[in-house]
Amino acid sequence: MASATKFKTGWKIRWVDGDKKPRQICLPGMNQRQAENFARHCGVLNAAKIANSGDIDRQTALWLQGLGQSLYDKLAVAGLVEPRTSSALGPFLRNYLDGRPDCKDSTIRKMQSAVNLLVEFFGESRGLRTIGKTDADGFRAFLVRSGQADNTVRRYCGLAKQFFRAALRAKLVEENAFGDQVAAVRGNPAKFHYVTTADAAKILAACPDVQWRMIFALCRWGGLRCPSEVLALKWEDISWKERRFTVTSSKTEHHGKGVRIVPLFPELAAVLSEGFELALESIDADGGAAGRRTVSGPVITRYRCSTQNLRTTFQKILKRAGLKPWPKLLQNLRSTRETELAETFPLHAVTAWLGNSQLVAAKHYLQLRDEHFQRAADGAESPPVDILVDTQACETGKTGAKPKNKTREKTSVFRGSADLFASLRLAGMGDTGLESPPENPEETADSAVGRHQGRHSRTPADLAGLLQALGSLPPEQLEVLVSLSRAAATK
């Protein structure tokens, strides 16, 4: 049995082990309840050790499993538990990948690349607990020195953060060494490239066959991801009558958005119709049913091999078209189409067609072009009158004196509900205003105005109506009116 004893900065847990030697653990900063709970579990562990058995109750086992490393080490030094082994980096990472059957092959390949870099930097047998935040900074610097792009560095650090988060949940580490690493991928406008309609026509003419023309058209005018969405498209996904087609996306299906409907744009429909007719001719040549006017199966049939590098072939097509290859060859086709559609249709419709969010579209796809500046300048509204510039005077150099900017004084306004003063609109106040009546009734209007410095006269009937209206107001309305009058009097 173990007991908890109070001392200046915390508590001490004391017990007698199997050799009848007194033992103790200092727990600074704990309160009485925590110390007594700790003492109870220590008593269970000590009894199990004396009995030379590993039988402990379930509560103690769960408590021990969730115990932090520093407190666990104190128990290990006192001989109540065996020290936790520090899992090696290499075996842990391989076990992690083996335990992710939910991930696609492409995702596993990306994770494997990050694993290889981590093992290369830290070593196969490096203990997970020996890797700290300073080591994580060193790994990031290692990636930068190796020539990786900024977004690639962020991706690898994000995967490392994911691996160590799993180690933290398994209680193999006390903290995530990569928890502070910046991993969000940023958009890079320097790599944007807008593929104009004229360049698209040149590329379409330079494609070696109808299969490549359909690949290019699906990317440039359909906005599909290549190769995943392009190769997944089937002829039965196209509804020629309704002029739309269904896109299956493996990238977004884990978000519950694996299928989307896209309009069959005229530019795309022309190229797909050509491929459809060739597919029908192929069926007729193979002895298909007479009069059959439909086909099924993948739209792209020639370039489906996983070893087929579409980017390399596309670079050759660009050179044949007399164009210089641009960064992100296939993604910029999709970016071009989203930018193009966003100028005509609402953004929420465009993102629904292309299968991304408005935030992602603005960050990674929508491009700012010179044509936007030109159109804005040509269609800009006329500036306000007070800032118009005399262009003729500017041309002759005779600008004259510049008008002085008049600053408008801001008056204090009491915030409140307009409904508080609704009754004042219904009260009869007369047409002559709220000013005092002239002292001499026979005084003319002009002399009264001069005597009162521009203020209008008011009749006794008007004052009576005003007093009657004020008397019917609730106290909160009168309070606001008093505040307004005081503010006016101080000016």
N, C-alpha and C positions, 0 to 999 in steps of 0.2 A: 504494500500500500504506500502511496506517495502523498505528501502533504505540501501545502502552499504556505509560505511564510513571507510576511511583508518586510521589505527593507526600503531604504531611502528612495531609490529611483524606480522601484518595481517590486517584483516578487521572486522568491527562490522556491524551486521545487526540490524537495528532499525525499529520499527513500534509501533503503538498505538493500544491496544486491544479494545474489546467491552466496557470495563469499562473506557475507555479513560486514561488508565495507560500506560506509556511508557515501552516498552519491548526491550530487546536487546540480541543478541547472539554473542559471540566472536568466530572468526574463524581464529586462528593463522596459518600462513603458506600458506594460500590461495592466489592466484593471483586475479587480478581485475575481469577477466572474470568469474572465478568460483564464486567469491563473488556476483557478480551481478546476476548470474543465481540462486544462493541460495536465494537471496533477492526476486527475482520474484516469486519463489515457496512459500516462506514464506508469501508473500502478498496474494497469492491464498488461502493458508490454513487459514490465518487470516480472509479473507473475508467470507469464508465458515463457520468459527466458529461464526463470528458476525451474520451472517444470520441464524445460528442454523440449518445448513443443511450440509449434507455430499457430496454435489455436488462440485467436483473438476474436472479440465480437465484431459484428459487421460495422457498428458505429466507429469503433477504433480504426478498423481497416480503411473506411472512407475518409476519416479524419487524417490518417497518415498519408493517404494518397493525395489529398489536397494541401498538405502542409508545405510551406515554402522551403526553399533549399537551405537557407541559413538556420532555421529552427530544426530542420531535418538533420543537418550536419551536427548540431548539438546533441541530438539523440544518438547519432552514430558514435560520436566521441564518448558519450556516456555508456556505450555498449548495449543500448536498448534495441537498436535496429542495425541492419547491415548497411554500409554506405551505398548510396546510389551510384551505379556505374554511368560514366559519361559516354553516351552513344557516339560512335564515330560518324563523321560526316558522310563518307561514301556509302556505307551500308544503309544509313537512315534515308538518304535521298533515293536510293534504288528501291527500298521498301515502300517509300511514299509513291513513286511512280507505279509500282506494281499494284498498289492499293487504290488506283484511280481508273477502274474500268469504265467509269461514266464519261471520261474524256475521249474526244475523237483522236484519231491517229495524228492529225496535223497538230493538235494541241500537245500531245505527248512528245512529238518531235521538237516543238519549241521548248518544252520543259527539259528535255534531254540536253539541248544545247546549253541551257542555263546550268544544269547539273555538271556538265563537262567543264564549264568555266569555273564553277565554284571549287570543284575537285582540283583543277589545275592550279588555282591560286592558293587554296588552304591546305591541300593534301588529302589523300584518301583517309587517313587514320586520325585526322584532327578532331578532337573532342568538341561536341556541340557547345558545351558549357564554357569552353575556353575562347569562344568567338564572341567578342564584344562589339560595341558600336564603333570603336576606333578601327577594328578589323573590317567592319562593313564599309567604312569610309575608304580604307585601303583597297577593297575590292572594286569600288566604284572608280577610284583613280586608275586601277589596273585596266578596267574596261576602256577608259578614256585614252590611256597610253597605247592601247592596242589598236586604236583607230576606229572604234565603234562610233556610230552616229549618236547624237544626243538622245533621240527617241529610242534607239536600240539599247543604250545604257539604261534608260528608264525602264524599259520592258524587263531586262534581266534583273535589275534591282527589285522590281515588283514581284518577279517570280521567286527571288530569294526571300523576300518578305513573306510570301505565301508559304514557302517551305518551313521557315522558322516559326511562323504562326502555328503550323501543325505541330512542331516540336514543343511549343509552349503549351498547347492544349494537352499534349501527352506528358506534361511535367518533366520533359527532358532538359528544359532550360528555364531560367527564372524570368527572362525577358526576351523580347524579340530584338535581336541585334540590328535588324534592318528596319525596325519600326519607324525610324525617323527619316529613312531614305525617300527622296522624291521619286515617285514612280508613274505619275500621271503623264500620259503621252500628249504632247503639244502639237498643235497644227503648225505647219511650216509654210507660210505663204511664198517663200523663196523657191519652193519646189512646185508651185502651181504652174500649170500651162493650159491655156485655153485652145482647144482644137477647133478652128473656124470651120464653117461650112465648106469653104473652098478647099482647105486642106483635107477635110473628110472626103470630099469627092476624089481628090488625088489618091488618097489611101485606098478607097474602095476600088478604083480602077487598077491599082497596083497589086491587089490581092490575087494569089495564084489560082484560086478556085472559089466556087460558091460557098463552100464550107467556111473558108476564112472570111468571105464577105459577110456571112451571117454572124460569125464571131464578132467582127468589128461592129456591125450594125447593132447587135444586142448590147454591146458596151457603150457605143457612142450615142445611139438614139433610144435604147431601152434602159440604160443606166444600170445594167446588171453587173454583179461582182464576177470577176473572171479569175480562176476558171470554175469556181464552185457552182455558181448559179447558172452560168452559161451551159455547162455540161449537164446540169440536172434538168434542163428544159426539155420537154417532150412535145411531140406534135399534138397529142391529145390535150395538152395544157392550153392550146391556142383556140380561142373562140372567134372564128372569122366573122360570124354573124353579128355578135355583140361587140366586135372590134376591141377585144381585150384579151389578156392572157394571164395565166397563173404562174407565179414564180415561187419555187421551193428554195428556201435559204437554210443551209445547214449552220450558218454562223449565228443566226438569231433565233433558232428553234428552241434553245434552252431558255429564252426569255418569253416563250409562249407566242412568238411572232414568226413562226417558221414558214408561213404561207402569206403571200400578198397578191393583190390583183393590180395589174399594170395596164394602162391603155395601149392599144396597138397603134402606135404613132404612124402616120403615113410613110415617113422615111423608112421605118423599120418594116412596115407591112410590105413595101415593095420588094425588099431584099428577101424576106421570109417567103413571099409568094414564089419567087424564083426557085428557092430551095425546095418548096413544096411540090412544084411542078416536076422538078428533076426526080424527087422521091417517087412521085406517081409513075413517071416513065420507067424508073428502075423496077417498080413492082410489075408493070405491064411486060417488061422485057423478061422478067423471071417467071412469066406465066401466071400472073395474078388473075383474080376473078375479073371477068369482063365488066366494064362499067363501074368498077370500084373507084370512088372519088375521095378516099381518105387514106391516111397513113398513120402509123403509130410508132412509138419508140423514140429514142433520143433525136433531137434536131441535129446535133453535132455528132457525127459518127467516126470521123477520120482521126481526130486528135484527142482521143480519150485515154490514151496510155499515160500512166503516172510519170513516166520518164520523158514525156513530151514537154519541151520547154517552149511555151507559147511566147514568152517575152523575147527569146532569141529570134524566133521566126518573125515576130512583129517588127523587131529592129531591122531585119532584112527588107521587109515590106516598106518601111519608112524610107530607107535608102533608095529603094527602087522608085519610090514616089518623089524623090528629090527633096525629102524633108530631113531635118536633123532630129535624132531621137531626143526626147525630153525626159526629165525625171519622172519616176512613177508612171511608166508607160501606160498601163492599163487602168490604174486608178484615176488618172487625169481624164480619161475618156468619161468615166462615171461622174467626176467632178464637173466636167464641162457640161454634161447634160443636166445636172442638178442646178447649176448656175443659170443655164438657159431657161429651164422650166420655171425657176423661181421668179423670173422677170415677167412671166405671163400668168401663172396660176398662184393661188394662195400657198404659202409655205407648208401649211399642215397637209395639204393635198399632195404636194411634191414629195415630202418626206414619207408619206404613206405609200406612194408609188415606188420610191427607191429603197424603202426599208431601213431608214435610220431616223433618229430623233432630230428635232429642230436645233438642239444644242450641238449635236455632233455635226450636223450639216453646216452650221455657222462656223464651227471650229476647224473642220477638216475638208470641207467640200466647196462651199460657196466662195467664188473668186471675185475680187474687185478688179475691173478691167478699165482700160483707158476710155472705152466707149461709154462707160457710166459717167465719167467726168464730162465728156463731150455732150452727152444727152442732157445732163443736169445743167450745163452752161447754156445750151441752146433753148431749153424749156424753162429756165428760171423765171420766177415771177418778178414783176417790177419792184424795186426797192421802195421803201417809204419815201414820202415827199421830202422830209427834212434831211435825208442823206443823199438826195440825187445830186449828181455832179454835172455841171454844165460842160458837156464834151466839146462844144465849140470854143468855149473860153480856154479849156485845157489845151486845145490844139494851137491856139494863138498865143498862149502863155499869159493871158489876161484873166486871172482867176478872181481878182477882186477880193474884197474883204470877206473873210469867212464868218458866217453867222455864229453868234454865241449860243452855246448849248444852254438851254434853260432847264434848270433842275427843279423838279416839281416836289414841293414839300409834302411829305407823307403825314397825314393826320392820324391821330390815335383813334382806334376803333375798338369799342367794347364788344367782345364776342358774346353772343347770346342767341336765343331763338327769336326769329322774326315773328313767331306766333304770339309772343308776349305783347306785342303792340298792335295786334290785329284790330282791337277795339277802337284804337285811335282813328283808324281810317273810316270807321262808321260814325264817329262823332262829328257834329256840325261845328266847324271852326270859322266859318265865314271865308270870304275871298280876299281879305285885305292883309292877312298875315297875323303874326303874333306880337308885333311891336306895340309899344305904349301909344295911346291916343295923344293927339296934340293937346298942349295945355290950353291954348286958345281955340275954341271951336270955330271962330270966324276966320282963322288963319287959312290961307290958300294952300293948295297941295304943294306948290313949288317952294313956298317959304317953309313949309313943314319938313319937306325933304332936306332942305338946306340946314334947318335947325337940328335935325336929327341925324345929319351926316349920311344921307342916303337910305335911312330906314323908313319903311312904310307905316302908315297909321293903322289903327285898329279901333273898332267900336266897342262899347260896353257889352253889346250882345255877343260879340266874338269872345270876350273874356268870360262871360257867363257860360258860353258853350264849352270853352276850354276847361273851366273849373268843374263843370258837370262831368266831362269826360275823364278828368283826372280823378275825381272822386269815385268813379266806378272801377278804377284799376285795382288789381290785387296788389298786396304789399311788395311782392318781388318785382313787379313792373315799375312801381314808384321808386324803388331802390335803385334800379338801373337808370331811370331818368335823372335822379338826383346826382348820381355819379357822372352822367354825361354833362350836366350843367356845371358841376364843379370843375370838370376837366376843361370846359369851354371858358370858365371864368379865370383860370390860371394862365391862359394864353395871352 
